[in-house]
Amino acid sequence: SGVPHEEIPYYMNASDVLLVSSKREAGPMVVKEAAACNLPIISTDVGFVREVLDGVSNCTVSDVDSELVSAVEDVLTRGDPSDGRTAIDGLSVDEMADSIVDVYDRVLADRGSKVADSR
């Protein structure tokens, strides 16, 4: 709280691990930020976390407390970074906007074909 957004990468790069223990989240965006810094991430299965971290090394997504604890211990013992930066390719603001536009285009195209079929 109270940290300017542009300073967050410094905090991420000074950290050993990001632990997300939320029960409910829409995102969380902090996972994308941590992945961009190759920070190992241990998280509950909330929001888009599983999708973002799919295939990322040195990261764990689980709703089992003992698995989360074990994963944090492993990350701290090994001290290796993740390869999250490669996983977030395609998640820039422009690329996300393009994806949203694609969804709208597909919905409108599908809707147009349904309107034509009903005539």
N, C-alpha and C positions, 0 to 999 in steps of 0.2 A: 504494500500500500504506500502510495506517495512517491514511488520511484518513477522517474520519467521513462516513457516507453523505449526511448533510444538507448537507455542504459541496461535494459533487460539482457541483451546478449552478454554483457560483462558478468552479470550474475549467473547466467547459465553456464558460461565457460569456466567460472570459478567453482562450480558445483560438481559433486561426484555422481549424483543421481537425482532424477526427478521422481518423486513418489506422489501419485495421484490416488487418493483414497475416497473419492466421491462416490456416493450412492446413485446420484442422478446428475447429468450434465448435458447440455446441448452440444458442446464441443468436446473437450475443452481446448481452446486455442493454444494454451500453454504447451500442449503436447507437440504441436507443429513447431512452435518456437524452440523447444528443447531439441526436437529432431533436427532442426536446421543447424544446431550447434553440436551435433553428434553426441549429445548427452544421453547416457543410458536412461531409459524410462521404465518404471515399474508402475502399473496402473490397474485399477479396477476396470471392468468392461463397461465403460460409459461412453455415450455419444459416439463419435467417429474414431475413438482410440484404436480399436482392433483393426479397422480398415487402414488407418495411417501407419500403424506399426507392423502390418503384415509383412513378414520376411525381413524385418530389420533386426540385425544382430544385437545382442546384449540388451534386449528389451523383453518385458514380460507383461502380458495382459491376463488377469485372472480375478475371479471373485472369491477365491479361497484364501483366507488370511494366511495360512501356513505357507502357501506357495508364494505369496507376496513377500513375506518375511524372508524366506529362503532366497528369493531372487535378489532382494536388497543385499543380503549377506554375500551372495556370489559376486554381484557387481562391485561391492566395496573391497572384496578380497582380491579380485582380478585386476581391477582398476583400468580395464579396457574401455575405450569409447564405443559408441554405437556407430552404425553407418547410416544414420537417419537422414542425413542431408540428401542422399541419393533417393530415399523413399519419398521425400516431399517434393521432388521434381514434379511439376504439373500442378502444384498447389499455390502458385503465385496468385495474387488478386486478379490479374488479367486472365490467367488460365481458368480460375474458378468462375469468373464472369462468363467466359466462353462456354464453359460446361453448362451453366444455368441457361444461357441463350439456346444451347443445343436442346435442352430438355423442353423449353418452350416451343422451339421449332418442331420437335417431334410430336408434342401434344397438339399443336395447331394443325399439323399435317394429318394426324390421325383423326382429329375432329372434323377436318375438311372432308376426308374420305367418308366419314360416317354421315355427314350432311348430304353429300352427293349420293350415297347409297339409299338414303331415305326418300329421295325424290322419285 
